[in-house]
Amino acid sequence: MRIAVILGSTRPGRRSEGVAQWVVNVANARTDASFDLIDLKEVNLPLLDEPVPAIFGEYAHAHTREWASLIAPYDGFVFVAPEYNHSFSAVLKNALDYLYAEWNDKAAGFVSLGGHGGLRAVEQLRLVLAELKVATVRTQVAFGRGDLQREPQQQHEELNAMLDELVAWRPRCGRCERSPPNGAASSRCRPWRPASRRSPGRTRIPSRRSRPCRRPSATGSAAP
């Protein structure tokens, strides 16, 4: 299983860079997955300039296709997300909006930092990832301002707990293959889904509106 640790900040003097490197160092001591650091500062995407929405996979620009090729092989993600104004960074939102299929049917965990541990940034990020069909694990790692000045013992335990949950989403490949949209990077597998949401033989319960009403009898009591 391959997991990308995505550093979602490009500000000069960013503290999240050290946090992201710490995540990679701790994670690579594990044997159940491999972890790579993706720094959005190095990726250096321009503001979204694709003329067609990403859901169609018709990527017009070379930088978009390169970004798609970088993200597609990964099975999951850890987002290192500082909190800016009750949300996550604009550079991370921009990077997410560039792609669609390459995010789909994968899982993500979070390491946040900032006021209140960056928890509000993760609240917003979970909503965006749900639209991109990314499952998110419950456990997250949070760094408050004072936490960056001392040994992150508690965060170390939380990080391994979060990674345990993330690795448990190991993809089940081999059921089928899907062809990528025009111009999109190839995707290796698609998780199985039932053909119908209704169980076979399930009896439909009539709604209240469709049930026969009881009319009052001549004596004023309800009819049996």
N, C-alpha and C positions, 0 to 999 in steps of 0.2 A: 504494500500500500504506500502510495506517495502522497505526502501532505505538504502544501506550500504555506509558509509563514509569511503573510503579506503585511509589510510595514506601511501603515496608512498615514504617513506624515512626511512632508517635505520641508518643514520649517528649519531655518538655520538654528543650530544649538538644540535641536530636538532631543528630549530625553527618551523618547520612544525607541530611538535607534539602539541604545544600550539594553532596553527591555527586550526588544526583538532578538538581539543576539543572545541574551540570556535564555530566551525561550528555545532557540535553536540548539544551544549547548545542552540544556537539560533534556530536550526531546531526543537528540541524537545519541543519548546514553541508552535509549530503549532499543529493543530488537524487533519490535512488532510493526515498525513502519520506518520509512526514510523521510527526512525533513529537509526542505530547502528554503532559504530566505529569498523573498522577492521584495526588493525595495522600490517603491513607486517613484522615488526620486531618480533612480537609475533608469527605470522604464521610460519616464519622461513623456507621457502621453500629452498631446495638446488637448485643449477643451474639445469636447465631443463634436466631431465634424463629419459624422456619417450622415448622408442624406436619407437613408432608409433605416427604420427602426431595427434594432439588433435582433428582435424576435424572428425576422425573416432571414437572417444570416447572410445578407448580401453585402459583404464588406468591400467598400470601394477603395480604401486606402491601405497602403503597405503596412503602416504602423498598427492598424487594427488587426490585420491578418497575422502580424508578428505577435501581438498581444494574445490573440486567440490561440495561436500555436503554443505559446508559453503556458497558458492556463489549462488547455484541454487535457493534457496527460495526467493531471492531478486528480486524486480520488477525494480529497478533502482539503480544508483550509483552516488556518488559525489566523484570525485578523487581530493585529496589534493596533488598537484604535484609541488615540487620545480624544478627549472630549473638548469640543469647541462650541460654546454657546448652546448648551443643552443638546448637542448632536455630535455626529462624527464629522470627519474632515471632508472638505469639498473635493480634494484630490482622490480620496477613496470612492466617493460617490461617482465621480467622473469615470474612474477605472471600472467600476461595476456596470455602469450604463453602456459602456462600449460593447458588451457581449451579452449573450443570452444562453444559447445551447451549451456553451462551454462551462457554464455554472450549474446547469440542470442536474438534478438527481444526485447531488453530492452533499456532503455534510460540512459543518463549520463549527468552530469554537472561538472563544474570544479572550483576549487579554487587553484590558482597558486601563487607562490612567488619566488622572486629572482630578478636578473637584469631585468629591463624593466617589472617588475611585473610578470615574468615567462610566458609571453605571447607566447614565441617561444616554450616552452615546451608543451603548450596546442595545438599549431599548429601541432606538431608532433604526439601528443596523439590522436587527432581527426582522423588522417589518419589510425592509427593502429586500433582504435575502429570501423571505418567504415568496415574494413576487417573482424572484428568479429561480424558484423551485429548489432552494438550498435548505436542507434540514439543519437545525441548530441544536446543539446539545445544551442541557440545562446549566451545568456547572461552568462558571467563568472565573477568571482571575482578575482581580482589581487592585490597582496601585493608587493609593491616595498620595498627596504631595509628600507627607512625611515618610511614607513607605520606601521611597527611593533613596533615603539616607541611611538605611540599615539593611542587614542581611534578610533576604526575602524567604525566611523559613516557612511561614504560613503559605505564602504564594507558591512555594516549591511543591508543597503537598497538594494544593489546589490545582496546580498545573498538571501534575500527573493524574489526578482524578479526572480532569477535563479531557486529557488525552486518552485515558481509558475509554471514556464514553465515545470519543471521536473515532477511535480505532474500531470500536464495536460496530460502526456503520460500514465495515469493510464491504466493498461492492460485490454483488453476486453476478459475475460475468458468465457468459456462455449460453444464456437463454436465447439470445437473438442478437443480430447486428442491425444497426441503423445507418442509413446513408446520411451524411451531413448535409445541411442546406448549402446552396450554391455559395462558394467562397468561404465557407466556415471550415474550421479545423475538424478533423475526423473525431468521432466519439466512439469509444470502444464497446460500450454496452448500454442497455436500457433495462432498468429494473422491471420485473414482472408485475403486471397488474391484472386483476380479474376482468373478464370480459364484460361483466355486468355488475352493477351495485346491488341488484335485487337477488336475493337468495332463491334458488329454484324451489318451486312449490310453495312459496310464501303467499299467504292469503292476505289480500288487501283489505284493510279495515276501512269501512266507509266513513267518510267525514261526517261531522255533526250535521252539515247542511244536507247531506244525501240520505240521512236516516228518516224513517217515517215519523211524523210528529203525532203526539197524542192529543186528541181532541177531548175537551171536557164533555161529560155525559149530561143528560138532561137534569140530573140531580145536583150537578155542580162538581162532582168528584171526577177524577181522571178516569178515563176508560181503561179497563184491564188490558 
